[in-house]
Amino acid sequence: MAEALLEVRRLSRRFAAVDALKDVDFSVDAGEVHALIGPNGAGKTTFIHHVSGALQPDAGSVHFAGRDVTRLSMHQRVAAGMARSYQITNIFRGLSALDNVALAVQGRPDAGSSFRFWRTVRSEVRLFEEAQACLEQVGLGKQGVSIAGNLSHGEQRALELAMALATKPQLLLLDEPMAGTGPEESARMVELIEHLARHVTILLVEHDMDAVFRLADRISVLVNGQMICTGTPETVRNDAGVRRAYLGDHL
């Protein structure tokens, strides 16, 4: 039986009179792609905020790699082995693709890079070699010198993944990686996630059901802040409650 890398226990968060999350139990096993789906307003992004440390719950806990990380900050969770992409691309648009990833490498505690005053960062060859390797991993090996803001939308999404990979995560949180991409870019992103899944555990939030059912080992369905179903893609596809709440409009 696979071991849970991420375990969320009875997570709850209330905004004014609305229960954004209510007693949510959830887990991601090491080595799997676990997709989280649900209609708009279901609480998916709020949930990811709590997993990544952007928000603190009113009740419940988040455990990662056997450790209670509920009160850790975002950067502490990154250091512990979590990395996240966002619905809105989050890159340094005025820097080159390589420099974007190099900054992510440099921020890692084990990178061995200090912001030294007596030599340029460019002289730190290992740092840029590692950044280049991350670009190669997401198919951007030839775009290293390109200014990030000049890349296509799909390439910018891939660059954000390279920056996440530069932190050497155990768990990659992907928040709608296909958002805003056309059919060809979406297809490339699906292939990229399939490749990454061989090396890192993934929690995927996505509205593209074709991508979800192709990529996911397990799927959880969040509706009105409550988890209504978790199972294999086939189990979720055939669940009457899920079809009424969400999938009936998609399949």
N, C-alpha and C positions, 0 to 999 in steps of 0.2 A: 504494500500500500504506500502511495506517495506521501511524502511529508509536507505539511503546510508550510510554505515560506511566509505567507501573509495570512493573518487570522484577525478578523474583526468581530468583536463580541458586543452584541446588544447596543450598537451605536445609535445615538439619538441626538438630534439637533432641531431646535425650534426657533423660528423667526417670527416674532410677534405672535399671531394666533395660528400660525401654520406650522405643522410638523413636517419639516423638510426631510428628515430621516427619523424613523421610529423603530427602535429595537432591531436594527439590521445586523444579522449574522452573515458572515461571508468569509470565504477563504480562497487562496490561490495556492495550488500545489507547486512545488519546485519542478521546473521543467515544462510546465504547461502554458498554453495560451488560454486565458479565461476571459471571455467577453462579457461586458455588462451592457445590457440594452434596456430600452424603455422609451415611452413617449416623451415629447418635450415637456419639461417641468416635472419630470419624475423624481429628480434629485440626484441624477448621475454625476454632474459636475460638483455638486455639494459633497457627494460621497468621495470623489477623487481629491477634493480639497482637504478632506479630513485624513485620507490615507497619506497624502503628501506632506501634511503639516501646515498647510495654508490656513486651516481653520481648526479650532479646538471643539470637541463635542461637549454637549451638556451632560451626557452620560455615555457609558460604554468605554471600550478600549480598543487599541490597535496594537497588534503584536507582529513583529517582523524578525524573522530568523531566530525565533525563540526569545525575543527581548520585547518588553513592553516599551513602545516608543510613543505612547499617546501624548505625552507632554513635550516631546522633542520638537525643535523648530525644523523648518524646511531644510536648512543647510546641514543640520545634524542628521537628518534622515538621508540626505544625499551622501554624507560621509559614511553612513551605516550601510549603504548599498542600494538606495532607491534613486531612480531618475525619472523625469517626467517631461512629456511634450504637452503642448497646449493647443486649444482649438484655434487660437489666433497665433500665427507664427511669431516666435520670440527669439529674434536674432539681432546681431549688431549689423545693421544694413550698410553702414559706411565702411566696414572692414572687409577684407578678403575672406573667402570661405575658409582658407587655411588658418587665418588669424582668429576667426570665430572659434574654431575647434581647439586651437592652441590655448586660448584663454580658458576653455573648459578643462583641458588637461592641466594647466598651470594651477587651477583652483583645487586640484585634488591633493589631499594631505601627503600622499606617498609619491607625488610626482618629483620630489627632490628639487623643485624650482622655487627659489626665493626671488623676490623682486629686488635683485641686486643693483646697487648704484654704479658699480664699476665695470659692468659689461652689459651689452645689449641683450635683450631677450632673444633676438635673432641668433645669437651665438650659442644658444642652448639647443644644440642639434637634436638631441634625443627627444626633446619636447615636440619639435616640429615633425620629426619622423613619426612619432606616435600620432600626432594630429593627422598627418597624411594617411596613415594606415586606417584611421577612422573614416576619412573621406572615401578611401578605396572600398571600405566595407559597405558603404551606402551608395556606391556607384558614382561618386563625384570626384574620383581620382584626378581627372583632367581639368576640374574647375577650381583648383586650389587658389589660383591667382585672381579669379573672378571676384568682383565686388559683390557681396552677398545680396545687396538690394537689386542687382541687375539679373540675378538668377530667376528662372521661371518659378511660378508658385510651387509646383511639384518639387523642384530642386531645392527651394527654400525649406519645404517640409522635410526633405531628406537631410538637409544640412542640420536642421534642429535635432534629428535623430543622431547624426554623427556627434553633435555636441553632448547629447545625453550619453551615448556610448563611451565618450571620452572620460566619463566619471567612473567607468568600470562597474556598472550596476549589476546587482543580482536580480533586481526586479525593475522592469521598464513599464512605466505607466503611460499609455498612449491615449490621449484625449482627442478623439475624432481626427485621426491622422489623414483621413480622406476628405476632410472638410474643404470645400472650395476647389477641389481638383476635378478635372474633366475625366472622361472615360479612360483615355490612354494613361494619364498620370495616376489615376486610381489603380489601374491594373499593375503599373510599375510599383506602386506602394504596397499592394498586396504581395507581390513577389518579394519585395524587400523585407516585409514583416515575416514572411515564411522563412527567409534566409536567417533573419535575426533570431527567430524562435529556436533555431538549432543551438544557440549559444546563451540565451538569456530567457528567464521567465517573463511572461508578458501579461499585464492586465490591460485589456483593450476596451475602450468605450467608443462605440461607433454606430451610426445610423444606417450605413450601407449593409443591408442584410445579406446580400450575396457575398460580400467580403467576410462578414461575421461567420456565416455558416461554412465558408471555405476554410477559415483560419482557426476557429475555436475548437479546443478540446472539450471545454465545458462552457455553458452560457448561464448567466444569472439575469433575471428580469426584475427590474425595479419599477414600481408603479405607485405614485402618490407617496413616495418616501418609504415604501415597504417592499421587501423582497418577496415576490409571489411564487418564484420557481427557480430552481437550479438543477441543471442536468446536462446530459449530452445534447448536441444539436438536435438529434432525432427526437429525444424526449421533449425538449422545449418546443420544437416545431409542432408536435402533436398534442400539446397540452391545451385543453379547452379553455382554461382560464387565461392563458397567455394569448391565445388567438382572439378572445373577446377583448382583452385589454390593449393589445398592440399588434400582434402579427397578422391579424385578419386583414389589415390594410396593406400588408406588404407581401404576403404569400398567396 
